[in-house]
Amino acid sequence: MRTESKPCLELWVSVLEKALEDLYYDPPEIRENLTTCENSRVTQELYWKNQAQAWFKSRSKGFNSFEGICLILGLEASWIRKKLYQQGLL
């Protein structure tokens, strides 16, 4: 693991936590009874869920990629990805 300052590490942990939060989003089963505003919110949340899925699946090792962040934090990206697949999230 690279030597990073504590605020930087906290930032990357927050990025990973937000991506997991987006990934775990569970939309309401029936959207037809929702208001236009609520439907818009669900659509937005589904968009971020799809973006999170793509981010976790990516094999990029770039600076702000899933694998790049795992390297910074000393986490095993393949193990996390495997657990997410097992839960049906990817």
C-alpha positions as CSV (number, residue, x, y, z in Angstrom):
1,M,0.0,0.0,0.0
2,R,1.2,3.4,-0.8
3,T,1.9,5.9,2.0
4,E,-1.0,8.3,1.9
5,S,-2.1,10.9,4.4
6,K,-5.1,10.1,6.6
7,P,-7.5,12.6,4.9
8,C,-6.7,11.1,1.5
9,L,-7.4,7.6,2.7
10,E,-10.6,8.7,4.3
11,L,-11.7,10.3,1.0
12,W,-11.1,7.0,-0.9
13,V,-12.9,5.0,1.8
14,S,-15.8,7.5,1.3
15,V,-15.8,7.0,-2.5
16,L,-15.9,3.2,-2.0
17,E,-18.7,3.5,0.6
18,K,-20.8,5.6,-1.8
19,A,-20.3,3.2,-4.7
20,L,-21.4,0.4,-2.4
21,E,-24.5,2.4,-1.3
22,D,-25.3,3.1,-5.0
23,L,-24.8,-0.6,-5.8
24,Y,-27.2,-1.8,-3.0
25,Y,-30.0,0.6,-4.2
26,D,-33.3,-1.4,-4.3
27,P,-36.0,0.4,-6.4
28,P,-39.7,0.1,-5.5
29,E,-41.4,-2.8,-7.3
30,I,-44.3,-0.7,-8.5
31,R,-43.4,2.7,-10.0
32,E,-46.8,3.6,-11.5
33,N,-48.2,4.8,-8.2
34,L,-45.3,7.2,-7.6
35,T,-45.4,10.9,-8.3
36,T,-43.4,12.4,-11.2
37,C,-40.8,13.6,-8.7
38,E,-40.5,10.2,-7.0
39,N,-40.2,8.5,-10.4
40,S,-37.5,10.9,-11.4
41,R,-35.6,10.1,-8.2
42,V,-35.9,6.3,-8.8
43,T,-34.7,6.8,-12.4
44,Q,-31.7,8.8,-11.1
45,E,-30.9,6.2,-8.4
46,L,-31.1,3.4,-11.0
47,Y,-28.7,5.3,-13.2
48,W,-26.2,5.5,-10.3
49,K,-26.7,1.8,-9.5
50,N,-25.8,1.0,-13.2
51,Q,-22.7,3.3,-13.0
52,A,-21.6,1.6,-9.8
53,Q,-22.0,-1.9,-11.3
54,A,-19.8,-0.8,-14.3
55,W,-17.3,0.7,-11.9
56,F,-16.9,-2.4,-9.8
57,K,-16.7,-4.6,-13.0
58,S,-14.1,-2.5,-14.7
59,R,-10.5,-3.9,-14.8
60,S,-9.0,-0.5,-15.1
61,K,-6.2,0.3,-12.6
62,G,-6.5,4.1,-13.1
63,F,-6.2,6.6,-10.3
64,N,-10.0,6.7,-9.5
65,S,-10.9,3.2,-10.6
66,F,-12.2,0.5,-8.3
67,E,-9.0,-1.5,-8.6
68,G,-6.9,1.7,-8.2
69,I,-8.7,2.6,-5.0
70,C,-8.3,-0.9,-3.7
71,L,-4.5,-0.7,-4.3
72,I,-4.4,2.6,-2.3
73,L,-6.4,1.1,0.6
74,G,-4.7,-2.3,0.6
75,L,-7.8,-4.2,-0.3
76,E,-8.2,-7.2,-2.6
77,A,-10.4,-6.1,-5.5
78,S,-11.0,-9.6,-6.8
79,W,-12.2,-10.8,-3.4
80,I,-14.7,-7.8,-3.1
81,R,-15.9,-8.3,-6.7
82,K,-16.4,-12.1,-6.0
83,K,-18.5,-11.3,-2.9
84,L,-20.6,-8.8,-4.9
85,Y,-21.2,-11.4,-7.6
86,Q,-22.2,-13.9,-5.0
87,Q,-24.8,-11.5,-3.7
88,G,-26.2,-10.9,-7.2
89,L,-25.1,-7.3,-7.3
90,L,-22.9,-7.5,-10.3
